[in-house]
């Protein structure tokens, strides 16, 4: 995978890999946001 391509120019394997990586990044960022909001709530109650 060299250079930037539109999804239409990618093979099906490349498309699946790119979507999977994007999904993982979104899930990680949501998990980090949830952890930080829980920590903020816990520290404000003390």
BATI-48585 format. One record per atom (N, C-alpha, C, O, CB): residue in three letters; x, y, z. Coordinates in steps of 0.05 Angstrom, whole numbers, plus 5000, padded with zeros to 4 digits. Glycine has a CB too. Layout:
N
<aa ALA, px X, py Y, pz Z>
...
//
This chain:
46
<aa UNK, px 5017, py 4976, pz 5000>
<aa UNK, px 5000, py 5000, pz 5000>
<aa UNK, px 5018, py 5025, pz 5000>
<aa UNK, px 5026, py 5035, pz 5021>
<aa UNK, px 4981, py 5000, pz 5025>
<aa UNK, px 5023, py 5035, pz 4977>
<aa UNK, px 5040, py 5059, pz 4975>
<aa UNK, px 5023, py 5082, pz 4965>
<aa UNK, px 5007, py 5079, pz 4946>
<aa UNK, px 5064, py 5054, pz 4957>
<aa UNK, px 5026, py 5105, pz 4977>
<aa UNK, px 5011, py 5128, pz 4969>
<aa UNK, px 4982, py 5128, pz 4978>
<aa UNK, px 4974, py 5109, pz 4992>
<aa UNK, px 5012, py 5131, pz 4939>
<aa UNK, px 4968, py 5149, pz 4972>
<aa UNK, px 4940, py 5151, pz 4980>
<aa UNK, px 4922, py 5142, pz 4957>
<aa UNK, px 4927, py 5149, pz 4934>
<aa UNK, px 4932, py 5180, pz 4988>
<aa UNK, px 4903, py 5125, pz 4963>
<aa UNK, px 4884, py 5115, pz 4943>
<aa UNK, px 4856, py 5119, pz 4954>
<aa UNK, px 4851, py 5119, pz 4978>
<aa UNK, px 4890, py 5085, pz 4937>
<aa UNK, px 4837, py 5122, pz 4936>
<aa UNK, px 4809, py 5121, pz 4945>
<aa UNK, px 4801, py 5093, pz 4950>
<aa UNK, px 4814, py 5074, pz 4941>
<aa UNK, px 4790, py 5135, pz 4923>
<aa UNK, px 4780, py 5089, pz 4965>
<aa UNK, px 4771, py 5062, pz 4971>
<aa UNK, px 4765, py 5046, pz 4946>
<aa UNK, px 4769, py 5022, pz 4945>
<aa UNK, px 4746, py 5063, pz 4989>
<aa UNK, px 4755, py 5060, pz 4925>
<aa UNK, px 4748, py 5046, pz 4900>
<aa UNK, px 4773, py 5034, pz 4886>
<aa UNK, px 4770, py 5015, pz 4871>
<aa UNK, px 4734, py 5065, pz 4881>
<aa UNK, px 4796, py 5046, pz 4891>
<aa UNK, px 4821, py 5037, pz 4878>
<aa UNK, px 4834, py 5015, pz 4894>
<aa UNK, px 4854, py 5003, pz 4885>
<aa UNK, px 4840, py 5060, pz 4874>
<aa UNK, px 4826, py 5010, pz 4918>
<aa UNK, px 4838, py 4989, pz 4936>
<aa UNK, px 4827, py 4962, pz 4930>
<aa UNK, px 4805, py 4959, pz 4920>
<aa UNK, px 4834, py 4996, pz 4965>
<aa UNK, px 4843, py 4942, pz 4936>
<aa UNK, px 4833, py 4914, pz 4935>
<aa UNK, px 4815, py 4910, pz 4959>
<aa UNK, px 4815, py 4926, pz 4978>
<aa UNK, px 4857, py 4894, pz 4934>
<aa UNK, px 4800, py 4888, pz 4959>
<aa UNK, px 4782, py 4883, pz 4981>
<aa UNK, px 4797, py 4879, pz 5007>
<aa UNK, px 4788, py 4887, pz 5029>
<aa UNK, px 4764, py 4859, pz 4975>
<aa UNK, px 4820, py 4866, pz 5005>
<aa UNK, px 4837, py 4861, pz 5029>
<aa UNK, px 4846, py 4887, pz 5041>
<aa UNK, px 4845, py 4891, pz 5065>
<aa UNK, px 4860, py 4843, pz 5023>
<aa UNK, px 4856, py 4905, pz 5024>
<aa UNK, px 4866, py 4931, pz 5033>
<aa UNK, px 4843, py 4947, pz 5046>
<aa UNK, px 4847, py 4960, pz 5067>
<aa UNK, px 4878, py 4947, pz 5010>
<aa UNK, px 4819, py 4946, pz 5034>
<aa UNK, px 4796, py 4960, pz 5045>
<aa UNK, px 4789, py 4950, pz 5073>
<aa UNK, px 4784, py 4966, pz 5091>
<aa UNK, px 4772, py 4958, pz 5026>
<aa UNK, px 4789, py 4923, pz 5076>
<aa UNK, px 4782, py 4911, pz 5102>
<aa UNK, px 4802, py 4919, pz 5123>
<aa UNK, px 4795, py 4926, pz 5146>
<aa UNK, px 4781, py 4880, pz 5100>
<aa UNK, px 4828, py 4919, pz 5116>
<aa UNK, px 4849, py 4926, pz 5135>
<aa UNK, px 4846, py 4956, pz 5143>
<aa UNK, px 4848, py 4962, pz 5167>
<aa UNK, px 4877, py 4922, pz 5122>
<aa UNK, px 4841, py 4974, pz 5124>
<aa UNK, px 4839, py 5002, pz 5130>
<aa UNK, px 4815, py 5007, pz 5148>
<aa UNK, px 4817, py 5023, pz 5167>
<aa UNK, px 4837, py 5018, pz 5104>
<aa UNK, px 4792, py 4995, pz 5142>
<aa UNK, px 4768, py 4998, pz 5159>
<aa UNK, px 4773, py 4987, pz 5187>
<aa UNK, px 4764, py 4999, pz 5207>
<aa UNK, px 4744, py 4985, pz 5146>
<aa UNK, px 4786, py 4964, pz 5188>
<aa UNK, px 4792, py 4952, pz 5215>
<aa UNK, px 4810, py 4970, pz 5232>
<aa UNK, px 4805, py 4974, pz 5255>
<aa UNK, px 4806, py 4925, pz 5211>
<aa UNK, px 4831, py 4981, pz 5219>
<aa UNK, px 4848, py 4999, pz 5234>
<aa UNK, px 4833, py 5024, pz 5244>
<aa UNK, px 4836, py 5032, pz 5266>
<aa UNK, px 4872, py 5008, pz 5216>
<aa UNK, px 4816, py 5035, pz 5227>
<aa UNK, px 4800, py 5058, pz 5235>
<aa UNK, px 4781, py 5051, pz 5258>
<aa UNK, px 4778, py 5067, pz 5276>
<aa UNK, px 4783, py 5068, pz 5211>
<aa UNK, px 4769, py 5028, pz 5257>
<aa UNK, px 4751, py 5019, pz 5278>
<aa UNK, px 4766, py 5016, pz 5305>
<aa UNK, px 4756, py 5024, pz 5326>
<aa UNK, px 4737, py 4993, pz 5271>
<aa UNK, px 4790, py 5004, pz 5303>
<aa UNK, px 4806, py 5001, pz 5328>
<aa UNK, px 4814, py 5028, pz 5340>
<aa UNK, px 4812, py 5031, pz 5364>
<aa UNK, px 4832, py 4985, pz 5321>
<aa UNK, px 4821, py 5047, pz 5323>
<aa UNK, px 4829, py 5073, pz 5332>
<aa UNK, px 4805, py 5087, pz 5346>
<aa UNK, px 4808, py 5099, pz 5367>
<aa UNK, px 4839, py 5091, pz 5309>
<aa UNK, px 4782, py 5085, pz 5334>
<aa UNK, px 4758, py 5097, pz 5346>
<aa UNK, px 4751, py 5084, pz 5373>
<aa UNK, px 4745, py 5098, pz 5392>
<aa UNK, px 4734, py 5094, pz 5327>
<aa UNK, px 4753, py 5057, pz 5374>
<aa UNK, px 4747, py 5043, pz 5399>
<aa UNK, px 4767, py 5051, pz 5421>
<aa UNK, px 4759, py 5055, pz 5444>
<aa UNK, px 4747, py 5013, pz 5395>
<aa UNK, px 4792, py 5053, pz 5414>
<aa UNK, px 4812, py 5061, pz 5434>
<aa UNK, px 4807, py 5089, pz 5444>
<aa UNK, px 4809, py 5094, pz 5468>
<aa UNK, px 4840, py 5059, pz 5422>
<aa UNK, px 4801, py 5107, pz 5426>
<aa UNK, px 4796, py 5135, pz 5435>
<aa UNK, px 4771, py 5137, pz 5452>
<aa UNK, px 4770, py 5152, pz 5471>
<aa UNK, px 4794, py 5154, pz 5411>
<aa UNK, px 4750, py 5122, pz 5446>
<aa UNK, px 4726, py 5122, pz 5462>
<aa UNK, px 4732, py 5110, pz 5490>
<aa UNK, px 4722, py 5120, pz 5510>
<aa UNK, px 4703, py 5106, pz 5448>
<aa UNK, px 4748, py 5088, pz 5491>
<aa UNK, px 4755, py 5076, pz 5516>
<aa UNK, px 4771, py 5095, pz 5533>
<aa UNK, px 4766, py 5097, pz 5557>
<aa UNK, px 4770, py 5050, pz 5512>
<aa UNK, px 4790, py 5109, pz 5521>
<aa UNK, px 4806, py 5129, pz 5537>
<aa UNK, px 4788, py 5151, pz 5547>
<aa UNK, px 4792, py 5160, pz 5570>
<aa UNK, px 4828, py 5140, pz 5519>
<aa UNK, px 4768, py 5160, pz 5531>
<aa UNK, px 4750, py 5181, pz 5539>
<aa UNK, px 4733, py 5172, pz 5563>
<aa UNK, px 4729, py 5186, pz 5582>
<aa UNK, px 4732, py 5190, pz 5516>
<aa UNK, px 4723, py 5147, pz 5561>
<aa UNK, px 4707, py 5136, pz 5583>
<aa UNK, px 4723, py 5134, pz 5609>
<aa UNK, px 4713, py 5141, pz 5630>
<aa UNK, px 4696, py 5108, pz 5575>
<aa UNK, px 4748, py 5125, pz 5607>
<aa UNK, px 4765, py 5122, pz 5631>
<aa UNK, px 4771, py 5150, pz 5643>
<aa UNK, px 4770, py 5152, pz 5668>
<aa UNK, px 4791, py 5108, pz 5624>
<aa UNK, px 4776, py 5169, pz 5627>
<aa UNK, px 4782, py 5196, pz 5637>
<aa UNK, px 4758, py 5209, pz 5650>
<aa UNK, px 4760, py 5223, pz 5670>
<aa UNK, px 4794, py 5214, pz 5615>
<aa UNK, px 4734, py 5204, pz 5638>
<aa UNK, px 4710, py 5216, pz 5650>
<aa UNK, px 4703, py 5202, pz 5676>
<aa UNK, px 4694, py 5215, pz 5695>
<aa UNK, px 4686, py 5214, pz 5630>
<aa UNK, px 4707, py 5176, pz 5678>
<aa UNK, px 4702, py 5161, pz 5703>
<aa UNK, px 4722, py 5171, pz 5725>
<aa UNK, px 4714, py 5174, pz 5748>
<aa UNK, px 4705, py 5131, pz 5699>
<aa UNK, px 4747, py 5174, pz 5717>
<aa UNK, px 4767, py 5183, pz 5736>
<aa UNK, px 4760, py 5211, pz 5746>
<aa UNK, px 4763, py 5217, pz 5770>
<aa UNK, px 4795, py 5182, pz 5723>
<aa UNK, px 4751, py 5228, pz 5728>
<aa UNK, px 4744, py 5256, pz 5736>
<aa UNK, px 4720, py 5256, pz 5755>
<aa UNK, px 4720, py 5272, pz 5774>
<aa UNK, px 4737, py 5272, pz 5711>
<aa UNK, px 4701, py 5238, pz 5750>
<aa UNK, px 4678, py 5237, pz 5768>
<aa UNK, px 4686, py 5226, pz 5796>
<aa UNK, px 4677, py 5236, pz 5816>
<aa UNK, px 4655, py 5219, pz 5756>
<aa UNK, px 4704, py 5206, pz 5796>
<aa UNK, px 4712, py 5194, pz 5821>
<aa UNK, px 4729, py 5214, pz 5838>
<aa UNK, px 4726, py 5216, pz 5862>
<aa UNK, px 4728, py 5169, pz 5816>
<aa UNK, px 4746, py 5230, pz 5824>
<aa UNK, px 4763, py 5248, pz 5839>
<aa UNK, px 4747, py 5272, pz 5850>
<aa UNK, px 4755, py 5284, pz 5870>
<aa UNK, px 4786, py 5257, pz 5822>
<aa UNK, px 4725, py 5279, pz 5836>
<aa UNK, px 4710, py 5302, pz 5845>
<aa UNK, px 4693, py 5296, pz 5869>
<aa UNK, px 4685, py 5314, pz 5884>
<aa UNK, px 4692, py 5313, pz 5823>
<aa UNK, px 4686, py 5270, pz 5873>
<aa UNK, px 4670, py 5262, pz 5896>
<aa UNK, px 4686, py 5261, pz 5922>
<aa UNK, px 4674, py 5262, pz 5944>
<aa UNK, px 4657, py 5235, pz 5890>
<aa UNK, px 4712, py 5258, pz 5920>
<aa UNK, px 4728, py 5254, pz 5944>
<aa UNK, px 4733, py 5280, pz 5958>
<aa UNK, px 4746, py 5281, pz 5979>
<aa UNK, px 4755, py 5242, pz 5937>
//
